[in-house]
Amino acid sequence: MFVALVLVAGVPTWATVLDFNIAGIANTDLMQNSGSASNFYGDQVGSSGVRTDWITDIWGAWKELDSTYAEGDTPNIETLWSGAGTGFWDTGYGDLSGIVYYSDAAGGGAWPVGFQPQAGFGVVIESFDVAYYGSDVHADIMIETYLAGTNTLVSTDTIATGVTISGATATHTNIPVNFTGTDATMEYWIAVMMSDGTASSLGFDNIHFSQVPEPTTMALLALGGLRLIRRRRRA
């Protein structure tokens, strides 16, 4: 029992919530992570508080805006956006306020955001909120793993099937994910595949994720904790 407590205590975790609290953002502005800008929304967040991030308008012009992170400490996790596919909207998606939508002309699926850990770290995709602009719809929730920087799908992890996504004005649906990805050469994308309705009418908010040391680092931390205990006992 004592060893288990040491293992948990010896493994630090950091968390960030993407709630799209961005001062001056306008409907149809786009989440991006391309070009020469230095900070993109949710990318390598060092601490809670206000940070200046780069967003683009629908015409592609960069806007330097202040983002407020109520929680934010994932400095080794990069967020990946679908470019022209992921835009901001203020209301109309259930009871969510300030969401991102994935504009998919085909309507079959949405990939709102992806994550890539840096070497030595893992990303934990914890949960997100989603609502539909209209009546209730149904979808399968997955995490798709791609080779970084490519469209090569490596694996698909099904989180839940036949999930009802609320379209009522006073509600939304919370999706627990609890997926961990630890390969720095991979990208881990939230994927929502529609059974009915169109993916472009989905609104995403309060995307929770965290970073942890990857397994080798975690093992070294645990070993260091055990050695510290032994030294204290000898002393």
Secondary structure by P-SEA (a helix, b strand, c coil): caaaaaaaaabbbbbccccccccccccccccccccccccccccccccccbbbbbbbcccccccbbbbbbcccccccbbbbccccccccccccccccccccccccccccccccbbbbbcccbbbbbccbbbbbcccbbbbbbbbbbccccccccccccccccbbbbbccccbbbbbbbbcccccccbbbbbbbbbccccccccccccccccccccaaaaaaaaaaaaaaaaaaaac
